[in-house]
Amino acid sequence: MGQFDSSTDGALARLESERLLETPGLEFAGLVQDLLGLVLGDAAGIVGLIDKIRHLAGASYASNLIYAITAVRDDLKRLYETCEDLRSRIEALPSNPDFVNAISMLALRAMHTSAQDRLKRLARIVTNGVRVEDLAPEWLDDSLRAATELSGDDIRILSTVSVQMQKARLVYSMSTTDGTINHPREVWQALEQRKIITLSNHLSIRGSLARIQSLGFGVEIQTMESSWLPRFVVTPEGERFLRSLQEIAE
């Protein structure tokens, strides 16, 4: 029998005819509705939620998803209690299609990590999206993916460079050719002086920079100057990502 014989074709045809993917899709849609109820304080119909999640993707996914959803609920509750001007927006979330989509995307991303700090990032991105009305699906997909792909060290480096860039802007203007060259030099020389980047760790930092750049959150400026120091700056998308990770005020 060959690798591509008629029995294989028959099996594939049967899979197609039975449309096995329809049931998980419908179950996932139902799961998202249950999660919305859980997040927004309507617990009716939540009985059996854990079993439903386990049926879809296993016990570990159930644990991860409940952790992330609990973090969303806690953050939204904090916003509701501390920001009176946001209460009407939060109350309207059940009918907000972007929020429904955000919970769906979070649920899918929770499959990709079991690290609690990354699950918290997923929740924080969704909650900050509610806070600033920034739940555009394309951006949300990119930022949630970054939240699970970047390590804590990667994000610390991104944040540190961002802060240093803000300080450097007081001296150099990136609107001029000279400023474009000198700005990243000042940033990274300052990080060297503060021992944040050294000869012993700069290769691992470059690894972080490569992951950050792959997501469009930073770029390395090429110059003719010879130096082991990178010439890396944070992009507007990187700044936006950092804002999406801001802690919800107590």
BELUR-V536314 format. One record per backbone hydrogen bond with DSSP energy under -0.5 kcal/mol. CO is the residue of the C=O (numbers start at 1). NH is the residue of the N-H. If there is no record, write none. Layout:
BEGIN
co=CO nh=NH
co=CO nh=NH
END
This chain:
BEGIN
co=2 nh=5
co=5 nh=8
co=5 nh=9
co=6 nh=10
co=7 nh=11
co=8 nh=12
co=9 nh=13
co=10 nh=14
co=11 nh=15
co=12 nh=16
co=13 nh=17
co=14 nh=18
co=15 nh=19
co=15 nh=20
co=16 nh=19
co=19 nh=22
co=19 nh=23
co=20 nh=24
co=21 nh=25
co=22 nh=26
co=23 nh=27
co=24 nh=28
co=25 nh=29
co=26 nh=30
co=27 nh=31
co=28 nh=32
co=29 nh=33
co=30 nh=34
co=31 nh=35
co=32 nh=36
co=33 nh=37
co=34 nh=38
co=35 nh=39
co=36 nh=40
co=37 nh=42
co=38 nh=41
co=41 nh=43
co=43 nh=46
co=46 nh=49
co=48 nh=52
co=49 nh=53
co=50 nh=54
co=51 nh=55
co=52 nh=56
co=53 nh=57
co=53 nh=58
co=54 nh=58
co=58 nh=62
co=59 nh=63
co=60 nh=64
co=61 nh=65
co=62 nh=66
co=63 nh=67
co=64 nh=68
co=65 nh=69
co=66 nh=70
co=67 nh=71
co=68 nh=72
co=69 nh=73
co=70 nh=74
co=71 nh=75
co=72 nh=76
co=73 nh=77
co=74 nh=78
co=75 nh=79
co=76 nh=80
co=77 nh=81
co=78 nh=82
co=79 nh=83
co=82 nh=84
co=83 nh=86
co=84 nh=87
co=86 nh=90
co=87 nh=91
co=88 nh=92
co=90 nh=93
co=92 nh=95
co=93 nh=96
co=95 nh=97
co=96 nh=99
co=96 nh=100
co=97 nh=101
co=98 nh=102
co=99 nh=103
co=100 nh=104
co=101 nh=105
co=102 nh=106
co=103 nh=107
co=104 nh=108
co=105 nh=109
co=106 nh=110
co=108 nh=111
co=109 nh=112
co=110 nh=113
co=115 nh=119
co=116 nh=120
co=117 nh=121
co=118 nh=122
co=119 nh=123
co=120 nh=124
co=121 nh=125
co=122 nh=126
co=123 nh=127
co=124 nh=128
co=125 nh=129
co=126 nh=130
co=127 nh=131
co=128 nh=132
co=129 nh=133
co=129 nh=134
co=130 nh=133
co=136 nh=140
co=137 nh=141
co=138 nh=142
co=139 nh=143
co=140 nh=144
co=141 nh=145
co=142 nh=146
co=143 nh=147
co=144 nh=148
co=145 nh=148
co=145 nh=149
co=146 nh=150
co=151 nh=155
co=152 nh=156
co=153 nh=157
co=154 nh=158
co=155 nh=159
co=156 nh=160
co=157 nh=161
co=158 nh=162
co=159 nh=163
co=160 nh=164
co=161 nh=165
co=162 nh=166
co=163 nh=167
co=164 nh=168
co=165 nh=169
co=167 nh=170
co=168 nh=171
co=168 nh=172
co=172 nh=174
co=173 nh=176
co=176 nh=180
co=177 nh=181
co=178 nh=182
co=179 nh=183
co=180 nh=184
co=181 nh=185
co=182 nh=186
co=183 nh=187
co=184 nh=188
co=185 nh=189
co=186 nh=190
co=187 nh=191
co=188 nh=192
co=189 nh=193
co=190 nh=194
co=191 nh=196
co=191 nh=197
co=192 nh=195
co=198 nh=202
co=201 nh=205
co=202 nh=206
co=203 nh=207
co=204 nh=208
co=205 nh=209
co=206 nh=210
co=207 nh=211
co=208 nh=212
co=209 nh=213
co=210 nh=214
co=211 nh=215
co=212 nh=215
co=212 nh=217
co=213 nh=216
co=217 nh=235
co=219 nh=221
co=219 nh=233
co=220 nh=222
co=225 nh=227
co=231 nh=221
co=233 nh=219
co=235 nh=239
co=236 nh=240
co=237 nh=241
co=238 nh=242
co=239 nh=243
co=240 nh=244
co=241 nh=245
co=242 nh=245
co=243 nh=246
END
